Amino acid sequence: MSYQQVWTRGASDAMGAAVRNYPAHKDTFAAALRELSDRLGTDPGDFGESREGNDRVGFVGPFAVHVRVLHADRQVVILAVHLVSFLP
């Protein structure tokens, strides 16, 4: 069974800003989003490193991503997304 993914407004706005500000990298961003969705959808407890409570922080493509895993609800909340690097 998969996990539903819910984006906070801040995370969604940050992703949108990256796409708007760096349009030449939209393919890289799209690939990172697909990978993030795949990883969080099947086993979010293995994503990145654990933090306090049910929070986890990991890297996907050029992004650092902070999520909260709600196992009982089969849901992952994407709390924050930060653009940290570009790949050539």
MDAnalysis code that builds the backbone (N, CA, C; Angstrom):
import MDAnalysis as mda
import numpy as np

u = mda.Universe.empty(264, n_residues=88, atom_resindex=np.repeat(np.arange(88), 3), trajectory=True)
u.add_TopologyAttr("name", ["N", "CA", "C"] * 88)
u.add_TopologyAttr("resid", np.arange(1, 89))
u.add_TopologyAttr("resname", ["MET", "SER", "TYR", "GLN", "GLN", "VAL", "TRP", "THR", "ARG", "GLY", "ALA", "SER", "ASP", "ALA", "MET", "GLY", "ALA", "ALA", "VAL", "ARG", "ASN", "TYR", "PRO", "ALA", "HIS", "LYS", "ASP", "THR", "PHE", "ALA", "ALA", "ALA", "LEU", "ARG", "GLU", "LEU", "SER", "ASP", "ARG", "LEU", "GLY", "THR", "ASP", "PRO", "GLY", "ASP", "PHE", "GLY", "GLU", "SER", "ARG", "GLU", "GLY", "ASN", "ASP", "ARG", "VAL", "GLY", "PHE", "VAL", "GLY", "PRO", "PHE", "ALA", "VAL", "HIS", "VAL", "ARG", "VAL", "LEU", "HIS", "ALA", "ASP", "ARG", "GLN", "VAL", "VAL", "ILE", "LEU", "ALA", "VAL", "HIS", "LEU", "VAL", "SER", "PHE", "LEU", "PRO"])
u.atoms.positions = np.array([
    [0.842, -1.179, 0.000],
    [0.000, 0.000, 0.000],
    [0.888, 1.242, 0.000],
    [0.517, 2.241, -0.751],
    [1.345, 3.435, -0.869],
    [0.932, 4.516, 0.129],
    [1.807, 5.471, 0.278],
    [1.580, 6.609, 1.163],
    [1.124, 7.808, 0.335],
    [0.128, 8.505, 0.832],
    [-0.314, 9.758, 0.209],
    [0.715, 10.832, 0.546],
    [1.003, 11.684, -0.409],
    [1.970, 12.762, -0.208],
    [1.250, 14.103, -0.225],
    [1.484, 14.874, 0.826],
    [0.843, 16.171, 0.989],
    [1.939, 17.228, 1.114],
    [1.864, 18.244, 0.286],
    [2.847, 19.323, 0.311],
    [2.313, 20.497, 1.130],
    [3.150, 21.035, 2.031],
    [2.779, 22.274, 2.709],
    [2.914, 23.409, 1.702],
    [2.272, 24.511, 1.998],
    [2.351, 25.673, 1.105],
    [3.797, 26.138, 0.953],
    [4.546, 26.151, 2.052],
    [5.940, 26.600, 1.990],
    [6.789, 25.724, 1.094],
    [6.622, 24.412, 1.202],
    [7.389, 23.486, 0.359],
    [6.998, 23.643, -1.104],
    [5.711, 23.759, -1.354],
    [5.227, 23.932, -2.723],
    [5.724, 25.248, -3.316],
    [5.671, 26.313, -2.528],
    [6.154, 27.613, -3.001],
    [7.652, 27.574, -3.301],
    [8.424, 26.882, -2.458],
    [9.871, 26.785, -2.675],
    [10.177, 26.024, -3.962],
    [9.441, 24.952, -4.215],
    [9.646, 24.193, -5.450],
    [9.274, 25.040, -6.659],
    [8.156, 25.739, -6.572],
    [7.744, 26.613, -7.669],
    [8.759, 27.713, -7.939],
    [9.331, 28.272, -6.880],
    [10.335, 29.331, -7.039],
    [11.582, 28.791, -7.732],
    [11.993, 27.582, -7.390],
    [13.166, 26.989, -8.043],
    [12.920, 26.839, -9.541],
    [11.743, 26.358, -9.897],
    [11.408, 26.167, -11.316],
    [11.359, 27.512, -12.039],
    [10.751, 28.508, -11.415],
    [10.659, 29.840, -12.042],
    [12.028, 30.512, -12.168],
    [12.852, 30.381, -11.126],
    [14.133, 31.085, -11.106],
    [15.224, 30.400, -11.918],
    [15.080, 29.104, -12.158],
    [16.092, 28.334, -12.879],
    [15.437, 27.451, -13.946],
    [14.770, 28.057, -14.923],
    [14.025, 27.275, -15.915],
    [14.905, 26.333, -16.734],
    [16.175, 26.631, -16.872],
    [17.062, 25.752, -17.641],
    [17.244, 24.391, -16.950],
    [16.889, 24.302, -15.682],
    [17.070, 23.065, -14.913],
    [15.759, 22.318, -14.685],
    [14.726, 22.671, -15.434],
    [13.416, 22.062, -15.179],
    [13.420, 20.540, -15.353],
    [14.226, 20.018, -16.273],
    [14.304, 18.561, -16.439],
    [14.933, 17.894, -15.214],
    [15.956, 18.529, -14.653],
    [16.586, 18.020, -13.431],
    [15.590, 18.040, -12.280],
    [14.827, 19.129, -12.172],
    [13.835, 19.248, -11.104],
    [12.741, 18.198, -11.272],
    [12.287, 17.991, -12.498],
    [11.232, 17.001, -12.760],
    [11.709, 15.599, -12.389],
    [12.950, 15.272, -12.727],
    [13.492, 13.960, -12.376],
    [13.584, 13.806, -10.863],
    [13.986, 14.859, -10.167],
    [14.075, 14.816, -8.706],
    [12.689, 14.631, -8.088],
    [11.691, 15.301, -8.631],
    [10.318, 15.145, -8.116],
    [9.787, 13.736, -8.324],
    [10.086, 13.144, -9.480],
    [9.665, 11.758, -9.728],
    [10.332, 10.810, -8.736],
    [11.634, 11.008, -8.519],
    [12.352, 10.160, -7.568],
    [11.795, 10.341, -6.156],
    [11.545, 11.579, -5.764],
    [10.988, 11.850, -4.433],
    [9.638, 11.165, -4.268],
    [8.787, 11.310, -5.256],
    [7.458, 10.698, -5.200],
    [7.554, 9.177, -5.085],
    [8.442, 8.578, -5.865],
    [8.624, 7.120, -5.813],
    [9.112, 6.672, -4.439],
    [10.113, 7.367, -3.923],
    [10.699, 6.970, -2.641],
    [9.735, 7.170, -1.485],
    [9.019, 8.285, -1.485],
    [8.086, 8.552, -0.386],
    [6.813, 7.734, -0.498],
    [6.455, 7.373, -1.698],
    [5.209, 6.647, -1.903],
    [5.241, 5.214, -1.435],
    [6.420, 4.605, -1.448],
    [6.489, 3.179, -1.117],
    [7.017, 2.907, 0.284],
    [8.101, 3.583, 0.689],
    [8.678, 3.308, 2.000],
    [9.338, 4.570, 2.559],
    [8.545, 5.528, 3.005],
    [9.108, 6.798, 3.455],
    [9.969, 6.670, 4.711],
    [9.823, 5.574, 5.453],
    [10.646, 5.362, 6.634],
    [12.111, 5.124, 6.310],
    [12.417, 4.838, 5.044],
    [13.798, 4.650, 4.599],
    [14.370, 5.890, 3.921],
    [13.587, 6.945, 3.811],
    [14.046, 8.162, 3.141],
    [15.004, 8.928, 4.055],
    [16.171, 9.230, 3.558],
    [17.115, 10.087, 4.266],
    [17.469, 9.619, 5.662],
    [17.584, 10.582, 6.561],
    [17.959, 10.325, 7.948],
    [16.821, 10.732, 8.874],
    [16.699, 10.019, 9.979],
    [15.649, 10.348, 10.931],
    [16.023, 11.596, 11.731],
    [15.002, 12.300, 12.130],
    [15.120, 13.472, 12.995],
    [14.130, 13.277, 14.138],
    [13.891, 14.300, 14.889],
    [12.984, 14.216, 16.028],
    [11.593, 13.740, 15.606],
    [11.006, 12.886, 16.427],
    [9.671, 12.373, 16.138],
    [9.660, 11.562, 14.863],
    [8.716, 11.857, 13.991],
    [8.569, 11.148, 12.718],
    [9.157, 11.915, 11.541],
    [9.973, 12.920, 11.822],
    [10.566, 13.727, 10.758],
    [11.791, 13.035, 10.181],
    [12.010, 13.308, 8.894],
    [13.167, 12.772, 8.187],
    [13.688, 13.864, 7.253],
    [14.979, 13.848, 6.995],
    [15.600, 14.788, 6.068],
    [16.448, 13.984, 5.092],
    [16.271, 14.279, 3.804],
    [17.036, 13.563, 2.793],
    [17.314, 14.446, 1.596],
    [18.115, 13.914, 0.690],
    [18.486, 14.635, -0.526],
    [17.977, 13.884, -1.741],
    [17.425, 14.650, -2.670],
    [16.956, 14.114, -3.942],
    [17.392, 15.106, -5.012],
    [18.250, 14.640, -5.928],
    [18.758, 15.559, -6.952],
    [19.381, 16.765, -6.275],
    [19.009, 17.966, -6.705],
    [19.603, 19.167, -6.127],
    [18.872, 19.683, -4.884],
    [17.956, 18.905, -4.333],
    [17.125, 19.367, -3.223],
    [17.393, 18.644, -1.914],
    [17.336, 19.402, -0.824],
    [17.233, 18.838, 0.522],
    [15.749, 18.892, 0.865],
    [15.218, 17.802, 1.405],
    [13.778, 17.702, 1.648],
    [13.528, 17.277, 3.095],
    [12.643, 17.989, 3.766],
    [12.248, 17.687, 5.148],
    [10.809, 17.173, 5.106],
    [10.607, 15.971, 5.613],
    [9.267, 15.364, 5.585],
    [8.881, 14.875, 6.980],
    [7.588, 14.676, 7.160],
    [7.044, 14.037, 8.362],
    [6.228, 12.836, 7.915],
    [6.565, 11.668, 8.449],
    [5.896, 10.427, 8.076],
    [4.819, 10.111, 9.109],
    [3.592, 10.000, 8.647],
    [2.452, 9.668, 9.513],
    [2.007, 8.254, 9.154],
    [2.659, 7.273, 9.764],
    [2.422, 5.873, 9.406],
    [0.966, 5.455, 9.599],
    [0.354, 5.870, 10.692],
    [-1.025, 5.458, 10.976],
    [-1.992, 5.938, 9.894],
    [-1.698, 7.094, 9.306],
    [-2.561, 7.660, 8.261],
    [-2.076, 7.314, 6.851],
    [-0.940, 6.598, 6.769],
    [-0.331, 6.278, 5.466],
    [-0.131, 7.560, 4.656],
    [0.487, 8.550, 5.311],
    [0.650, 9.867, 4.706],
    [2.057, 10.397, 4.991],
    [2.587, 11.134, 4.023],
    [3.862, 11.824, 4.186],
    [3.618, 13.300, 3.900],
    [4.013, 14.150, 4.830],
    [3.868, 15.585, 4.649],
    [5.237, 16.145, 4.272],
    [5.308, 16.773, 3.109],
    [6.541, 17.423, 2.681],
    [6.531, 18.804, 3.314],
    [7.398, 19.001, 4.301],
    [7.396, 20.222, 5.098],
    [8.214, 21.343, 4.475],
    [9.358, 20.981, 3.885],
    [10.254, 22.013, 3.327],
    [11.103, 21.406, 2.219],
    [11.406, 22.245, 1.252],
    [12.286, 21.872, 0.144],
    [13.279, 23.004, -0.034],
    [14.569, 22.656, -0.093],
    [15.614, 23.655, -0.263],
    [16.512, 23.262, -1.434],
    [16.695, 24.182, -2.345],
    [17.607, 23.970, -3.468],
    [19.025, 24.128, -2.926],
    [19.826, 23.075, -3.007],
    [21.171, 23.135, -2.426],
    [22.287, 23.024, -3.448],
    [22.018, 22.486, -4.639],
    [23.074, 22.364, -5.639],
    [22.490, 22.093, -7.006],
    [23.324, 22.262, -7.992],
    [22.951, 21.908, -9.361],
    [23.920, 20.858, -9.874],
    [23.395, 19.919, -10.621],
    [24.245, 18.951, -11.287],
    [24.502, 19.456, -12.692],
    [25.681, 19.198, -13.257],
    [25.967, 19.700, -14.615],
    [25.030, 19.113, -15.659],
])
